[in-house]
Amino acid sequence: VVVPATALFPVVTVILALSFLRERLGRAQIAGLAIALVAIYLLSTA
Amino acid sequence: MNMPYSWIFFAAIALVFWGITGVTQKLATNRISSELSFLWFAYAMIAISVVLAATVTVHWQVRPFIFWLAVAGGTLNGLGALTSFKALESGGKASIVISLISLFPLLTVAFGVLALHEKLSLGQGVGVLLAIVAAILLSLEPAAL
């Protein structure tokens, strides 16, 4: 369980990058982020 | 330290620290070269290593195979860090670059299946497909931002 938990660290980066670095993403990239998080979790388990 | 659930504490710290480092790396490469950013990154690692070696009891005698495994891990990790700095320096957004890089378990799973002949679980199979879709979507830069 440790690996999936730490594998989700991009969530922190994304939140900080959007709020502090004022990064703006396209709709496709936002969808990509959401799908990537699910993929990272699935790939890191089992 | 083997207290029950202490792993949650350490995992949470890693989650926060690695999450923050994506932004600090982006800020650094906005102002200095990726090479210099990496060097300071590496010096910070060395400083931590020196403190660790001086304060924690470690058993240095290990089998050569284990030693070279650890060295390979450090080398690949370092080279990965250097190329991630390059990606950020080249204009990649921290939110996108770090998320894209985080799909690396895709390669770990692929290596397991192709080289070690491991069976792919249903969850991992779905994960592989989603990771490919995510990588494509993440690499799509909006036309006008």
N, CA and C atoms of all chains as a GROMACS GRO file, in nm:
protein
  573
    1VAL      N    1   0.083  -0.120   0.000
    1VAL     CA    2   0.000   0.000   0.000
    1VAL      C    3   0.086   0.125   0.000
    2VAL      N    4   0.211   0.110   0.047
    2VAL     CA    5   0.297   0.228   0.056
    2VAL      C    6   0.324   0.286  -0.082
    3VAL      N    7   0.351   0.199  -0.179
    3VAL     CA    8   0.383   0.249  -0.313
    3VAL      C    9   0.267   0.326  -0.374
    4PRO      N   10   0.142   0.270  -0.374
    4PRO     CA   11   0.032   0.349  -0.431
    4PRO      C   12   0.014   0.483  -0.360
    5ALA      N   13   0.032   0.484  -0.228
    5ALA     CA   14   0.013   0.610  -0.154
    5ALA      C   15   0.114   0.714  -0.199
    6THR      N   16   0.241   0.676  -0.205
    6THR     CA   17   0.343   0.773  -0.244
    6THR      C   18   0.339   0.802  -0.394
    7ALA      N   19   0.287   0.707  -0.474
    7ALA     CA   20   0.281   0.728  -0.618
    7ALA      C   21   0.184   0.839  -0.655
    8LEU      N   22   0.099   0.877  -0.561
    8LEU     CA   23   0.002   0.982  -0.590
    8LEU      C   24   0.057   1.121  -0.558
    9PHE      N   25   0.190   1.133  -0.540
    9PHE     CA   26   0.249   1.263  -0.507
    9PHE      C   27   0.224   1.371  -0.613
   10PRO      N   28   0.200   1.334  -0.741
   10PRO     CA   29   0.173   1.440  -0.839
   10PRO      C   30   0.052   1.525  -0.803
   11VAL      N   31  -0.038   1.471  -0.722
   11VAL     CA   32  -0.156   1.549  -0.680
   11VAL      C   33  -0.110   1.676  -0.609
   12VAL      N   34  -0.010   1.660  -0.523
   12VAL     CA   35   0.043   1.776  -0.449
   12VAL      C   36   0.108   1.874  -0.547
   13THR      N   37   0.187   1.820  -0.641
   13THR     CA   38   0.254   1.907  -0.739
   13THR      C   39   0.152   1.982  -0.822
   14VAL      N   40   0.048   1.913  -0.867
   14VAL     CA   41  -0.053   1.976  -0.952
   14VAL      C   42  -0.124   2.089  -0.876
   15ILE      N   43  -0.162   2.061  -0.753
   15ILE     CA   44  -0.231   2.164  -0.672
   15ILE      C   45  -0.141   2.286  -0.655
   16LEU      N   46  -0.014   2.263  -0.621
   16LEU     CA   47   0.079   2.374  -0.599
   16LEU      C   48   0.108   2.449  -0.729
   17ALA      N   49   0.125   2.373  -0.838
   17ALA     CA   50   0.157   2.436  -0.968
   17ALA      C   51   0.042   2.521  -1.018
   18LEU      N   52  -0.080   2.474  -0.997
   18LEU     CA   53  -0.196   2.551  -1.044
   18LEU      C   54  -0.219   2.673  -0.956
   19SER      N   55  -0.194   2.661  -0.826
   19SER     CA   56  -0.223   2.773  -0.737
   19SER      C   57  -0.108   2.873  -0.726
   20PHE      N   58   0.016   2.824  -0.720
   20PHE     CA   59   0.128   2.916  -0.700
   20PHE      C   60   0.198   2.955  -0.830
   21LEU      N   61   0.212   2.862  -0.922
   21LEU     CA   62   0.280   2.893  -1.049
   21LEU      C   63   0.181   2.944  -1.154
   22ARG      N   64   0.054   2.941  -1.121
   22ARG     CA   65  -0.051   2.990  -1.211
   22ARG      C   66  -0.048   2.918  -1.345
   23GLU      N   67  -0.018   2.790  -1.344
   23GLU     CA   68  -0.018   2.714  -1.469
   23GLU      C   69  -0.162   2.696  -1.515
   24ARG      N   70  -0.183   2.706  -1.644
   24ARG     CA   71  -0.317   2.687  -1.700
   24ARG      C   72  -0.313   2.566  -1.793
   25LEU      N   73  -0.412   2.480  -1.777
   25LEU     CA   74  -0.414   2.357  -1.855
   25LEU      C   75  -0.533   2.354  -1.948
   26GLY      N   76  -0.518   2.282  -2.060
   26GLY     CA   77  -0.630   2.261  -2.150
   26GLY      C   78  -0.722   2.153  -2.097
   27ARG      N   79  -0.839   2.143  -2.158
   27ARG     CA   80  -0.936   2.040  -2.112
   27ARG      C   81  -0.879   1.900  -2.126
   28ALA      N   82  -0.810   1.876  -2.237
   28ALA     CA   83  -0.753   1.742  -2.260
   28ALA      C   84  -0.650   1.709  -2.152
   29GLN      N   85  -0.570   1.809  -2.114
   29GLN     CA   86  -0.468   1.785  -2.011
   29GLN      C   87  -0.531   1.760  -1.874
   30ILE      N   88  -0.640   1.833  -1.846
   30ILE     CA   89  -0.710   1.811  -1.718
   30ILE      C   90  -0.766   1.669  -1.713
   31ALA      N   91  -0.824   1.627  -1.826
   31ALA     CA   92  -0.875   1.489  -1.835
   31ALA      C   93  -0.758   1.391  -1.820
   32GLY      N   94  -0.645   1.424  -1.883
   32GLY     CA   95  -0.526   1.340  -1.874
   32GLY      C   96  -0.477   1.325  -1.731
   33LEU      N   97  -0.481   1.435  -1.655
   33LEU     CA   98  -0.438   1.432  -1.515
   33LEU      C   99  -0.524   1.335  -1.434
   34ALA      N  100  -0.657   1.348  -1.454
   34ALA     CA  101  -0.750   1.262  -1.379
   34ALA      C  102  -0.727   1.115  -1.414
   35ILE      N  103  -0.713   1.088  -1.544
   35ILE     CA  104  -0.693   0.949  -1.587
   35ILE      C  105  -0.557   0.896  -1.538
   36ALA      N  106  -0.457   0.986  -1.540
   36ALA     CA  107  -0.322   0.946  -1.497
   36ALA      C  108  -0.323   0.903  -1.350
   37LEU      N  109  -0.397   0.976  -1.268
   37LEU     CA  110  -0.401   0.942  -1.125
   37LEU      C  111  -0.461   0.803  -1.103
   38VAL      N  112  -0.567   0.774  -1.179
   38VAL     CA  113  -0.629   0.641  -1.168
   38VAL      C  114  -0.530   0.535  -1.218
   39ALA      N  115  -0.463   0.565  -1.330
   39ALA     CA  116  -0.367   0.470  -1.388
   39ALA      C  117  -0.251   0.444  -1.293
   40ILE      N  118  -0.199   0.551  -1.232
   40ILE     CA  119  -0.086   0.537  -1.140
   40ILE      C  120  -0.126   0.447  -1.024
   41TYR      N  121  -0.246   0.470  -0.973
   41TYR     CA  122  -0.292   0.389  -0.860
   41TYR      C  123  -0.305   0.242  -0.901
   42LEU      N  124  -0.369   0.217  -1.015
   42LEU     CA  125  -0.391   0.080  -1.061
   42LEU      C  126  -0.258   0.009  -1.089
   43LEU      N  127  -0.165   0.081  -1.153
   43LEU     CA  128  -0.037   0.020  -1.189
   43LEU      C  129   0.048  -0.009  -1.065
   44SER      N  130   0.028   0.070  -0.961
   44SER     CA  131   0.112   0.055  -0.843
   44SER      C  132   0.059  -0.050  -0.746
   45THR      N  133  -0.064  -0.095  -0.768
   45THR     CA  134  -0.120  -0.196  -0.680
   45THR      C  135  -0.098  -0.335  -0.739
   46ALA      N  136  -0.124  -0.436  -0.659
   46ALA     CA  137  -0.114  -0.576  -0.701
   46ALA      C  138   0.029  -0.620  -0.729
   47MET      N  139   1.239   0.163   1.374
   47MET     CA  140   1.107   0.213   1.415
   47MET      C  141   1.000   0.131   1.346
   48ASN      N  142   0.939   0.039   1.421
   48ASN     CA  143   0.837  -0.045   1.361
   48ASN      C  144   0.704  -0.034   1.433
   49MET      N  145   0.666   0.089   1.464
   49MET     CA  146   0.538   0.110   1.529
   49MET      C  147   0.427   0.079   1.430
   50PRO      N  148   0.311   0.029   1.480
   50PRO     CA  149   0.201   0.000   1.388
   50PRO      C  150   0.162   0.126   1.312
   51TYR      N  151   0.143   0.110   1.184
   51TYR     CA  152   0.100   0.219   1.096
   51TYR      C  153   0.201   0.333   1.082
   52SER      N  154   0.325   0.311   1.130
   52SER     CA  155   0.424   0.417   1.113
   52SER      C  156   0.453   0.439   0.965
   53TRP      N  157   0.426   0.337   0.882
   53TRP     CA  158   0.449   0.352   0.738
   53TRP      C  159   0.360   0.462   0.680
   54ILE      N  160   0.241   0.480   0.736
   54ILE     CA  161   0.151   0.585   0.685
   54ILE      C  162   0.216   0.722   0.705
   55PHE      N  163   0.279   0.739   0.821
   55PHE     CA  164   0.345   0.865   0.853
   55PHE      C  165   0.457   0.893   0.753
   56PHE      N  166   0.542   0.792   0.730
   56PHE     CA  167   0.654   0.812   0.637
   56PHE      C  168   0.605   0.828   0.493
   57ALA      N  169   0.504   0.751   0.455
   57ALA     CA  170   0.451   0.762   0.319
   57ALA      C  171   0.390   0.901   0.297
   58ALA      N  172   0.322   0.953   0.400
   58ALA     CA  173   0.261   1.086   0.388
   58ALA      C  174   0.367   1.194   0.371
   59ILE      N  175   0.478   1.179   0.444
   59ILE     CA  176   0.587   1.277   0.432
   59ILE      C  177   0.646   1.271   0.291
   60ALA      N  178   0.668   1.148   0.240
   60ALA     CA  179   0.722   1.134   0.104
   60ALA      C  180   0.627   1.196   0.002
   61LEU      N  181   0.498   1.173   0.020
   61LEU     CA  182   0.396   1.227  -0.070
   61LEU      C  183   0.405   1.379  -0.077
   62VAL      N  184   0.414   1.441   0.039
   62VAL     CA  185   0.418   1.588   0.045
   62VAL      C  186   0.551   1.641  -0.009
   63PHE      N  187   0.663   1.581   0.035
   63PHE     CA  188   0.794   1.630  -0.008
   63PHE      C  189   0.813   1.615  -0.159
   64TRP      N  190   0.777   1.498  -0.213
   64TRP     CA  191   0.794   1.477  -0.358
   64TRP      C  192   0.697   1.565  -0.435
   65GLY      N  193   0.581   1.589  -0.376
   65GLY     CA  194   0.486   1.679  -0.442
   65GLY      C  195   0.539   1.820  -0.450
   66ILE      N  196   0.598   1.867  -0.341
   66ILE     CA  197   0.652   2.004  -0.339
   66ILE      C  198   0.772   2.016  -0.432
   67THR      N  199   0.855   1.912  -0.437
   67THR     CA  200   0.978   1.922  -0.515
   67THR      C  201   0.953   1.944  -0.664
   68GLY      N  202   0.837   1.900  -0.713
   68GLY     CA  203   0.804   1.926  -0.853
   68GLY      C  204   0.797   2.075  -0.881
   69VAL      N  205   0.744   2.150  -0.784
   69VAL     CA  206   0.731   2.295  -0.801
   69VAL      C  207   0.866   2.364  -0.779
   70THR      N  208   0.942   2.319  -0.678
   70THR     CA  209   1.072   2.383  -0.653
   70THR      C  210   1.166   2.361  -0.772
   71GLN      N  211   1.156   2.242  -0.834
   71GLN     CA  212   1.240   2.215  -0.951
   71GLN      C  213   1.202   2.307  -1.067
   72LYS      N  214   1.071   2.329  -1.083
   72LYS     CA  215   1.026   2.416  -1.190
   72LYS      C  216   1.074   2.559  -1.167
   73LEU      N  217   1.061   2.607  -1.042
   73LEU     CA  218   1.105   2.743  -1.009
   73LEU      C  219   1.256   2.758  -1.031
   74ALA      N  220   1.331   2.654  -0.995
   74ALA     CA  221   1.477   2.660  -1.012
   74ALA      C  222   1.514   2.664  -1.159
   75THR      N  223   1.452   2.577  -1.239
   75THR     CA  224   1.491   2.572  -1.381
   75THR      C  225   1.436   2.690  -1.460
   76ASN      N  226   1.344   2.769  -1.399
   76ASN     CA  227   1.301   2.894  -1.463
   76ASN      C  228   1.412   2.998  -1.456
   77ARG      N  229   1.502   2.980  -1.359
   77ARG     CA  230   1.601   3.085  -1.334
   77ARG      C  231   1.744   3.042  -1.362
   78ILE      N  232   1.775   2.915  -1.341
   78ILE     CA  233   1.910   2.866  -1.368
   78ILE      C  234   1.899   2.742  -1.457
   79SER      N  235   2.014   2.699  -1.511
   79SER     CA  236   2.012   2.586  -1.604
   79SER      C  237   1.970   2.457  -1.533
   80SER      N  238   1.924   2.362  -1.612
   80SER     CA  239   1.885   2.233  -1.555
   80SER      C  240   2.007   2.163  -1.494
   81GLU      N  241   2.126   2.186  -1.557
   81GLU     CA  242   2.247   2.122  -1.505
   81GLU      C  243   2.283   2.176  -1.366
   82LEU      N  244   2.276   2.309  -1.351
   82LEU     CA  245   2.308   2.368  -1.220
   82LEU      C  246   2.201   2.331  -1.118
   83SER      N  247   2.075   2.329  -1.161
   83SER     CA  248   1.967   2.287  -1.072
   83SER      C  249   1.993   2.146  -1.021
   84PHE      N  250   2.036   2.059  -1.114
   84PHE     CA  251   2.062   1.920  -1.076
   84PHE      C  252   2.180   1.911  -0.979
   85LEU      N  253   2.284   1.991  -1.004
   85LEU     CA  254   2.400   1.985  -0.916
   85LEU      C  255   2.363   2.023  -0.773
   86TRP      N  256   2.284   2.130  -0.756
   86TRP     CA  257   2.243   2.168  -0.621
   86TRP      C  258   2.153   2.063  -0.559
   87PHE      N  259   2.068   2.004  -0.644
   87PHE     CA  260   1.981   1.893  -0.602
   87PHE      C  261   2.067   1.777  -0.549
   88ALA      N  262   2.174   1.745  -0.624
   88ALA     CA  263   2.263   1.635  -0.586
   88ALA      C  264   2.340   1.669  -0.459
   89TYR      N  265   2.386   1.796  -0.447
   89TYR     CA  266   2.461   1.835  -0.327
   89TYR      C  267   2.372   1.824  -0.203
   90ALA      N  268   2.244   1.858  -0.220
   90ALA     CA  269   2.151   1.845  -0.107
   90ALA      C  270   2.138   1.698  -0.067
   91MET      N  271   2.134   1.610  -0.167
   91MET     CA  272   2.127   1.466  -0.141
   91MET      C  273   2.252   1.419  -0.065
   92ILE      N  274   2.369   1.470  -0.108
   92ILE     CA  275   2.495   1.432  -0.043
   92ILE      C  276   2.494   1.478   0.102
   93ALA      N  277   2.443   1.600   0.126
   93ALA     CA  278   2.438   1.652   0.263
   93ALA      C  279   2.351   1.562   0.351
   94ILE      N  280   2.237   1.520   0.297
   94ILE     CA  281   2.148   1.430   0.373
   94ILE      C  282   2.221   1.297   0.398
   95SER      N  283   2.292   1.248   0.296
   95SER     CA  284   2.363   1.120   0.308
   95SER      C  285   2.470   1.127   0.417
   96VAL      N  286   2.542   1.240   0.423
   96VAL     CA  287   2.648   1.256   0.524
   96VAL      C  288   2.589   1.254   0.664
   97VAL      N  289   2.478   1.327   0.682
   97VAL     CA  290   2.412   1.330   0.814
   97VAL      C  291   2.363   1.190   0.851
   98LEU      N  292   2.306   1.121   0.752
   98LEU     CA  293   2.253   0.986   0.774
   98LEU      C  294   2.365   0.890   0.815
   99ALA      N  295   2.475   0.895   0.739
   99ALA     CA  296   2.588   0.805   0.765
   99ALA      C  297   2.650   0.833   0.901
  100ALA      N  298   2.644   0.959   0.944
  100ALA     CA  299   2.706   0.996   1.072
  100ALA      C  300   2.617   0.966   1.192
  101THR      N  301   2.488   0.955   1.168
  101THR     CA  302   2.396   0.942   1.282
  101THR      C  303   2.327   0.806   1.293
  102VAL      N  304   2.325   0.731   1.185
  102VAL     CA  305   2.252   0.603   1.186
  102VAL      C  306   2.352   0.488   1.174
  103THR      N  307   2.331   0.383   1.251
  103THR     CA  308   2.418   0.266   1.242
  103THR      C  309   2.379   0.184   1.120
  104VAL      N  310   2.472   0.171   1.029
  104VAL     CA  311   2.445   0.089   0.910
  104VAL      C  312   2.551  -0.020   0.896
  105HIS      N  313   2.511  -0.130   0.839
  105HIS     CA  314   2.606  -0.240   0.816
  105HIS      C  315   2.654  -0.231   0.672
  106TRP      N  316   2.778  -0.191   0.654
  106TRP     CA  317   2.829  -0.161   0.520
  106TRP      C  318   2.860  -0.287   0.439
  107GLN      N  319   2.880  -0.401   0.509
  107GLN     CA  320   2.917  -0.522   0.436
  107GLN      C  321   2.794  -0.582   0.367
  108VAL      N  322   2.791  -0.572   0.236
  108VAL     CA  323   2.682  -0.632   0.160
  108VAL      C  324   2.742  -0.712   0.044
  109ARG      N  325   2.663  -0.801  -0.010
  109ARG     CA  326   2.709  -0.879  -0.124
  109ARG      C  327   2.727  -0.786  -0.245
  110PRO      N  328   2.828  -0.813  -0.327
  110PRO     CA  329   2.854  -0.725  -0.443
  110PRO      C  330   2.730  -0.705  -0.529
  111PHE      N  331   2.651  -0.810  -0.547
  111PHE     CA  332   2.533  -0.799  -0.632
  111PHE      C  333   2.435  -0.695  -0.576
  112ILE      N  334   2.415  -0.699  -0.444
  112ILE     CA  335   2.325  -0.603  -0.380
  112ILE      C  336   2.382  -0.462  -0.393
  113PHE      N  337   2.515  -0.453  -0.374
  113PHE     CA  338   2.581  -0.323  -0.387
  113PHE      C  339   2.556  -0.263  -0.526
  114TRP      N  340   2.578  -0.344  -0.629
  114TRP     CA  341   2.563  -0.293  -0.766
  114TRP      C  342   2.418  -0.264  -0.800
  115LEU      N  343   2.326  -0.340  -0.739
  115LEU     CA  344   2.183  -0.310  -0.756
  115LEU      C  345   2.151  -0.171  -0.701
  116ALA      N  346   2.205  -0.143  -0.581
  116ALA     CA  347   2.181  -0.014  -0.518
  116ALA      C  348   2.244   0.098  -0.600
  117VAL      N  349   2.364   0.073  -0.651
  117VAL     CA  350   2.432   0.174  -0.733
  117VAL      C  351   2.353   0.200  -0.862
  118ALA      N  352   2.304   0.091  -0.924
  118ALA     CA  353   2.225   0.107  -1.046
  118ALA      C  354   2.098   0.186  -1.017
  119GLY      N  355   2.035   0.157  -0.904
  119GLY     CA  356   1.914   0.231  -0.867
  119GLY      C  357   1.942   0.379  -0.850
  120GLY      N  358   2.052   0.410  -0.782
  120GLY     CA  359   2.088   0.551  -0.762
  120GLY      C  360   2.122   0.620  -0.892
  121THR      N  361   2.194   0.549  -0.980
  121THR     CA  362   2.234   0.608  -1.108
  121THR      C  363   2.112   0.636  -1.196
  122LEU      N  364   2.023   0.538  -1.206
  122LEU     CA  365   1.902   0.556  -1.287
  122LEU      C  366   1.814   0.666  -1.229
  123ASN      N  367   1.804   0.670  -1.096
  123ASN     CA  368   1.725   0.772  -1.029
  123ASN      C  369   1.782   0.910  -1.058
  124GLY      N  370   1.915   0.921  -1.049
  124GLY     CA  371   1.981   1.049  -1.074
  124GLY      C  372   1.965   1.096  -1.218
  125LEU      N  373   1.984   1.002  -1.312
  125LEU     CA  374   1.969   1.037  -1.453
  125LEU      C  375   1.824   1.075  -1.484
  126GLY      N  376   1.730   1.005  -1.419
  126GLY     CA  377   1.588   1.040  -1.436
  126GLY      C  378   1.560   1.179  -1.384
  127ALA      N  379   1.621   1.212  -1.269
  127ALA     CA  380   1.603   1.346  -1.213
  127ALA      C  381   1.660   1.451  -1.309
  128LEU      N  382   1.780   1.423  -1.363
  128LEU     CA  383   1.843   1.519  -1.454
  128LEU      C  384   1.757   1.543  -1.577
  129THR      N  385   1.703   1.438  -1.635
  129THR     CA  386   1.620   1.455  -1.755
  129THR      C  387   1.486   1.522  -1.721
  130SER      N  388   1.437   1.501  -1.598
  130SER     CA  389   1.314   1.571  -1.561
  130SER      C  390   1.341   1.720  -1.547
  131PHE      N  391   1.460   1.756  -1.498
  131PHE     CA  392   1.499   1.898  -1.491
  131PHE      C  393   1.504   1.956  -1.632
  132LYS      N  394   1.556   1.877  -1.726
  132LYS     CA  395   1.565   1.921  -1.866
  132LYS      C  396   1.425   1.948  -1.922
  133ALA      N  397   1.332   1.858  -1.889
  133ALA     CA  398   1.195   1.874  -1.938
  133ALA      C  399   1.133   2.002  -1.884
  134LEU      N  400   1.158   2.031  -1.756
  134LEU     CA  401   1.103   2.153  -1.696
  134LEU      C  402   1.170   2.276  -1.754
  135GLU      N  403   1.303   2.268  -1.775
  135GLU     CA  404   1.377   2.380  -1.833
  135GLU      C  405   1.332   2.409  -1.975
  136SER      N  406   1.292   2.303  -2.045
  136SER     CA  407   1.251   2.318  -2.186
  136SER      C  408   1.111   2.374  -2.200
  137GLY      N  409   1.050   2.414  -2.090
  137GLY     CA  410   0.918   2.477  -2.098
  137GLY      C  411   0.803   2.391  -2.052
  138GLY      N  412   0.833   2.268  -2.010
  138GLY     CA  413   0.726   2.180  -1.962
  138GLY      C  414   0.666   2.233  -1.833
  139LYS      N  415   0.534   2.226  -1.823
  139LYS     CA  416   0.468   2.270  -1.700
  139LYS      C  417   0.493   2.165  -1.591
  140ALA      N  418   0.513   2.214  -1.467
  140ALA     CA  419   0.539   2.121  -1.356
  140ALA      C  420   0.425   2.021  -1.341
  141SER      N  421   0.301   2.070  -1.351
  141SER     CA  422   0.185   1.983  -1.331
  141SER      C  423   0.181   1.872  -1.435
  142ILE      N  424   0.222   1.903  -1.558
  142ILE     CA  425   0.217   1.803  -1.665
  142ILE      C  426   0.339   1.711  -1.662
  143VAL      N  427   0.457   1.772  -1.651
  143VAL     CA  428   0.581   1.693  -1.654
  143VAL      C  429   0.584   1.591  -1.540
  144ILE      N  430   0.552   1.638  -1.419
  144ILE     CA  431   0.558   1.548  -1.303
  144ILE      C  432   0.452   1.438  -1.315
  145SER      N  433   0.332   1.474  -1.364
  145SER     CA  434   0.227   1.373  -1.379
  145SER      C  435   0.266   1.269  -1.485
  146LEU      N  436   0.325   1.319  -1.595
  146LEU     CA  437   0.367   1.228  -1.702
  146LEU      C  438   0.475   1.131  -1.652
  147ILE      N  439   0.573   1.187  -1.581
  147ILE     CA  440   0.682   1.105  -1.528
  147ILE      C  441   0.629   1.001  -1.429
  148SER      N  442   0.523   1.039  -1.358
  148SER     CA  443   0.468   0.950  -1.255
  148SER      C  444   0.402   0.826  -1.314
  149LEU      N  445   0.390   0.823  -1.446
  149LEU     CA  446   0.337   0.704  -1.511
  149LEU      C  447   0.443   0.595  -1.526
  150PHE      N  448   0.561   0.616  -1.464
  150PHE     CA  449   0.671   0.520  -1.480
  150PHE      C  450   0.636   0.377  -1.438
  151PRO      N  451   0.538   0.355  -1.347
  151PRO     CA  452   0.505   0.214  -1.317
  151PRO      C  453   0.462   0.136  -1.441
  152LEU      N  454   0.421   0.209  -1.546
  152LEU     CA  455   0.387   0.145  -1.673
  152LEU      C  456   0.505   0.062  -1.723
  153LEU      N  457   0.625   0.120  -1.715
  153LEU     CA  458   0.745   0.050  -1.759
  153LEU      C  459   0.779  -0.065  -1.665
  154THR      N  460   0.755  -0.042  -1.534
  154THR     CA  461   0.783  -0.148  -1.436
  154THR      C  462   0.696  -0.269  -1.464
  155VAL      N  463   0.567  -0.244  -1.490
  155VAL     CA  464   0.473  -0.353  -1.520
  155VAL      C  465   0.512  -0.420  -1.651
  156ALA      N  466   0.544  -0.340  -1.753
  156ALA     CA  467   0.582  -0.396  -1.884
  156ALA      C  468   0.707  -0.483  -1.871
  157PHE      N  469   0.804  -0.436  -1.791
  157PHE     CA  470   0.926  -0.514  -1.770
  157PHE      C  471   0.895  -0.646  -1.701
  158GLY      N  472   0.804  -0.639  -1.603
  158GLY     CA  473   0.765  -0.760  -1.531
  158GLY      C  474   0.702  -0.862  -1.623
  159VAL      N  475   0.618  -0.814  -1.714
  159VAL     CA  476   0.546  -0.905  -1.805
  159VAL      C  477   0.641  -0.960  -1.912
  160LEU      N  478   0.720  -0.870  -1.973
  160LEU     CA  479   0.803  -0.910  -2.086
  160LEU      C  480   0.929  -0.986  -2.043
  161ALA      N  481   0.996  -0.940  -1.938
  161ALA     CA  482   1.123  -1.001  -1.901
  161ALA      C  483   1.107  -1.108  -1.793
  162LEU      N  484   1.016  -1.084  -1.700
  162LEU     CA  485   1.003  -1.180  -1.589
  162LEU      C  486   0.883  -1.272  -1.607
  163HIS      N  487   0.810  -1.252  -1.719
  163HIS     CA  488   0.693  -1.335  -1.751
  163HIS      C  489   0.589  -1.338  -1.639
  164GLU      N  490   0.571  -1.221  -1.575
  164GLU     CA  491   0.470  -1.212  -1.470
  164GLU      C  492   0.332  -1.199  -1.535
  165LYS      N  493   0.231  -1.247  -1.463
  165LYS     CA  494   0.094  -1.235  -1.513
  165LYS      C  495   0.043  -1.094  -1.485
  166LEU      N  496  -0.028  -1.038  -1.582
  166LEU     CA  497  -0.086  -0.906  -1.566
  166LEU      C  498  -0.223  -0.920  -1.499
  167SER      N  499  -0.242  -0.851  -1.385
  167SER     CA  500  -0.373  -0.857  -1.320
  167SER      C  501  -0.471  -0.770  -1.399
  168LEU      N  502  -0.600  -0.790  -1.374
  168LEU     CA  503  -0.701  -0.710  -1.445
  168LEU      C  504  -0.682  -0.562  -1.417
  169GLY      N  505  -0.659  -0.530  -1.289
  169GLY     CA  506  -0.637  -0.390  -1.250
  169GLY      C  507  -0.518  -0.330  -1.322
  170GLN      N  508  -0.409  -0.407  -1.331
  170GLN     CA  509  -0.289  -0.358  -1.398
  170GLN      C  510  -0.314  -0.341  -1.548
  171GLY      N  511  -0.391  -0.433  -1.607
  171GLY     CA  512  -0.424  -0.422  -1.750
  171GLY      C  513  -0.500  -0.294  -1.779
  172VAL      N  514  -0.600  -0.266  -1.695
  172VAL     CA  515  -0.675  -0.141  -1.710
  172VAL      C  516  -0.582  -0.022  -1.688
  173GLY      N  517  -0.493  -0.036  -1.589
  173GLY     CA  518  -0.397   0.071  -1.560
  173GLY      C  519  -0.307   0.102  -1.678
  174VAL      N  520  -0.262  -0.003  -1.748
  174VAL     CA  521  -0.176   0.015  -1.866
  174VAL      C  522  -0.250   0.096  -1.974
  175LEU      N  523  -0.376   0.056  -2.001
  175LEU     CA  524  -0.454   0.126  -2.103
  175LEU      C  525  -0.477   0.271  -2.064
  176LEU      N  526  -0.516   0.293  -1.938
  176LEU     CA  527  -0.541   0.429  -1.891
  176LEU      C  528  -0.414   0.514  -1.894
  177ALA      N  529  -0.301   0.453  -1.861
  177ALA     CA  530  -0.174   0.526  -1.860
  177ALA      C  531  -0.139   0.574  -2.000
  178ILE      N  532  -0.164   0.489  -2.101
  178ILE     CA  533  -0.135   0.528  -2.240
  178ILE      C  534  -0.227   0.643  -2.282
  179VAL      N  535  -0.356   0.631  -2.249
  179VAL     CA  536  -0.451   0.739  -2.281
  179VAL      C  537  -0.410   0.869  -2.210
  180ALA      N  538  -0.374   0.856  -2.082
  180ALA     CA  539  -0.335   0.974  -2.003
  180ALA      C  540  -0.211   1.041  -2.062
  181ALA      N  541  -0.113   0.960  -2.101
  181ALA     CA  542   0.011   1.015  -2.157
  181ALA      C  543  -0.018   1.095  -2.285
  182ILE      N  544  -0.108   1.042  -2.368
  182ILE     CA  545  -0.144   1.112  -2.492
  182ILE      C  546  -0.214   1.244  -2.460
  183LEU      N  547  -0.312   1.239  -2.367
  183LEU     CA  548  -0.388   1.360  -2.332
  183LEU      C  549  -0.297   1.464  -2.266
  184LEU      N  550  -0.208   1.420  -2.179
  184LEU     CA  551  -0.119   1.514  -2.109
  184LEU      C  552  -0.025   1.585  -2.206
  185SER      N  553   0.010   1.516  -2.313
  185SER     CA  554   0.106   1.576  -2.408
  185SER      C  555   0.039   1.670  -2.507
  186LEU      N  556  -0.095   1.682  -2.497
  186LEU     CA  557  -0.166   1.773  -2.587
  186LEU      C  558  -0.165   1.914  -2.529
  187GLU      N  559  -0.079   1.999  -2.581
  187GLU     CA  560  -0.073   2.138  -2.534
  187GLU      C  561  -0.189   2.216  -2.591
  188PRO      N  562  -0.260   2.295  -2.509
  188PRO     CA  563  -0.368   2.378  -2.562
  188PRO      C  564  -0.314   2.476  -2.667
  189ALA      N  565  -0.393   2.504  -2.768
  189ALA     CA  566  -0.348   2.587  -2.880
  189ALA      C  567  -0.312   2.728  -2.835
  190ALA      N  568  -0.395   2.789  -2.753
  190ALA     CA  569  -0.368   2.928  -2.715
  190ALA      C  570  -0.389   2.947  -2.565
  191LEU      N  571  -0.276   2.949  -2.495
  191LEU     CA  572  -0.283   2.979  -2.352
  191LEU      C  573  -0.181   3.085  -2.321
   0.00000   0.00000   0.00000
